[in-house]
């Protein structure tokens, strides 16, 4: 891990957020981070995953905010069920972004090595 790993991951996360209008922004952001990191495939995988985790923080924050704003219903089962459903969505979003960013990181590291 180089001293710039977290900086490269942060740049990749910013690229992910800025390119969010595309359907593949986590891959593009991870590829950016992986390209900047260079090195072996494992380095690209690591920096891409870190980039995805950083990029997913705004979405996680928004989903947790919604979770805490769920109105209290007369039935506690409704509140608990809604909370569990929302936490499942949070986990899926986080996994989606981190996995695609890690794949992008591998692609970026490979591109840097081969080009």
URBELTA-V143531 format. One record per residue. N is the residue number from 1. RES is the residue in one letter. SS is DSSP state (A for helix, B for strand, O for the rest). PSI is psi in whole degrees, -180 to 180 (none if undefined). D_FIRST is the distance of its C-alpha to the first C-alpha in Angstrom with 1 decimal. Layout:
# URBELTA-V143531
n->N res->RES ss->SS psi->PSI d_first->D_FIRST
n->N res->RES ss->SS psi->PSI d_first->D_FIRST
This chain:
# URBELTA-V143531
n->1 res->X ss->O psi->125 d_first->0.0
n->2 res->X ss->O psi->169 d_first->3.8
n->3 res->X ss->O psi->-17 d_first->6.7
n->4 res->X ss->O psi->9 d_first->8.1
n->5 res->X ss->A psi->-48 d_first->6.3
n->6 res->X ss->A psi->-33 d_first->9.3
n->7 res->X ss->A psi->-44 d_first->11.6
n->8 res->X ss->A psi->-40 d_first->11.1
n->9 res->X ss->A psi->-39 d_first->11.7
n->10 res->X ss->A psi->-41 d_first->14.7
n->11 res->X ss->A psi->-42 d_first->16.1
n->12 res->X ss->A psi->-38 d_first->16.0
n->13 res->X ss->A psi->-40 d_first->17.7
n->14 res->X ss->A psi->-40 d_first->20.3
n->15 res->X ss->A psi->-39 d_first->20.9
n->16 res->X ss->A psi->-46 d_first->21.5
n->17 res->X ss->A psi->-43 d_first->24.0
n->18 res->X ss->A psi->-29 d_first->25.7
n->19 res->X ss->O psi->21 d_first->26.1
n->20 res->X ss->O psi->-15 d_first->27.4
n->21 res->X ss->O psi->-15 d_first->30.8
n->22 res->X ss->O psi->161 d_first->29.6
n->23 res->X ss->O psi->-11 d_first->29.3
n->24 res->X ss->O psi->30 d_first->25.9
n->25 res->X ss->A psi->-35 d_first->24.1
n->26 res->X ss->A psi->-37 d_first->21.2
n->27 res->X ss->A psi->-43 d_first->20.7
n->28 res->X ss->A psi->-42 d_first->21.0
n->29 res->X ss->A psi->-41 d_first->18.6
n->30 res->X ss->A psi->-38 d_first->15.9
n->31 res->X ss->A psi->-38 d_first->16.7
n->32 res->X ss->A psi->-48 d_first->16.4
n->33 res->X ss->A psi->-42 d_first->12.9
n->34 res->X ss->A psi->-37 d_first->12.0
n->35 res->X ss->A psi->-43 d_first->14.0
n->36 res->X ss->A psi->-36 d_first->12.5
n->37 res->X ss->A psi->-43 d_first->8.8
n->38 res->X ss->O psi->-155 d_first->10.4
n->39 res->X ss->O psi->-152 d_first->9.3
n->40 res->X ss->O psi->172 d_first->10.4
n->41 res->X ss->A psi->-38 d_first->12.1
n->42 res->X ss->A psi->-33 d_first->9.9
n->43 res->X ss->A psi->-43 d_first->7.0
n->44 res->X ss->A psi->-40 d_first->10.1
n->45 res->X ss->A psi->-46 d_first->11.4
n->46 res->X ss->A psi->-50 d_first->8.8
n->47 res->X ss->A psi->-33 d_first->8.8
n->48 res->X ss->A psi->-42 d_first->12.5
n->49 res->X ss->A psi->-40 d_first->13.3
n->50 res->X ss->A psi->-42 d_first->12.0
n->51 res->X ss->A psi->-44 d_first->14.0
n->52 res->X ss->A psi->-38 d_first->16.9
n->53 res->X ss->A psi->-42 d_first->17.0
n->54 res->X ss->A psi->-42 d_first->17.2
n->55 res->X ss->A psi->-27 d_first->19.8
n->56 res->X ss->O psi->-7 d_first->21.9
n->57 res->X ss->A psi->-43 d_first->22.5
n->58 res->X ss->A psi->-41 d_first->25.6
n->59 res->X ss->A psi->-40 d_first->27.1
n->60 res->X ss->A psi->-41 d_first->26.5
n->61 res->X ss->A psi->-43 d_first->28.1
n->62 res->X ss->A psi->-44 d_first->31.0
n->63 res->X ss->A psi->-38 d_first->31.6
n->64 res->X ss->A psi->-35 d_first->31.6
n->65 res->X ss->A psi->-44 d_first->34.0
n->66 res->X ss->A psi->-39 d_first->36.3
n->67 res->X ss->A psi->-42 d_first->36.1
n->68 res->X ss->A psi->-13 d_first->37.4
n->69 res->X ss->A psi->2 d_first->40.0
n->70 res->X ss->O psi->123 d_first->41.6
n->71 res->X ss->O psi->151 d_first->45.1
n->72 res->X ss->O psi->117 d_first->46.7
n->73 res->X ss->O psi->162 d_first->49.0
n->74 res->X ss->O psi->-28 d_first->52.1
n->75 res->X ss->O psi->120 d_first->50.6
n->76 res->X ss->A psi->-24 d_first->47.5
n->77 res->X ss->A psi->-32 d_first->46.6
n->78 res->X ss->A psi->-44 d_first->46.1
n->79 res->X ss->A psi->-45 d_first->43.6
n->80 res->X ss->A psi->-45 d_first->41.7
n->81 res->X ss->A psi->-43 d_first->41.7
n->82 res->X ss->A psi->-40 d_first->40.5
n->83 res->X ss->A psi->-43 d_first->37.7
n->84 res->X ss->A psi->-41 d_first->36.6
n->85 res->X ss->A psi->-44 d_first->36.8
n->86 res->X ss->A psi->-38 d_first->34.7
n->87 res->X ss->A psi->-35 d_first->32.0
n->88 res->X ss->A psi->-40 d_first->31.9
n->89 res->X ss->A psi->-41 d_first->31.6
n->90 res->X ss->A psi->-45 d_first->28.7
n->91 res->X ss->A psi->-41 d_first->26.9
n->92 res->X ss->A psi->-43 d_first->27.7
n->93 res->X ss->A psi->-45 d_first->26.5
n->94 res->X ss->A psi->-47 d_first->23.1
n->95 res->X ss->A psi->-40 d_first->22.7
n->96 res->X ss->A psi->-50 d_first->23.9
n->97 res->X ss->A psi->-44 d_first->21.6
n->98 res->X ss->A psi->-43 d_first->18.4
n->99 res->X ss->A psi->-46 d_first->19.4
n->100 res->X ss->A psi->-34 d_first->20.5
n->101 res->X ss->A psi->-37 d_first->17.4
n->102 res->X ss->A psi->-41 d_first->15.2
n->103 res->X ss->A psi->-43 d_first->17.8
n->104 res->X ss->A psi->-37 d_first->17.6
n->105 res->X ss->A psi->-40 d_first->13.8
n->106 res->X ss->A psi->-44 d_first->14.6
n->107 res->X ss->A psi->-43 d_first->17.5
n->108 res->X ss->A psi->-42 d_first->15.8
n->109 res->X ss->A psi->-39 d_first->13.2
n->110 res->X ss->A psi->-44 d_first->16.3
n->111 res->X ss->A psi->-41 d_first->18.4
n->112 res->X ss->A psi->-41 d_first->16.2
n->113 res->X ss->A psi->-37 d_first->16.2
n->114 res->X ss->A psi->-20 d_first->20.0
n->115 res->X ss->O psi->none d_first->21.3
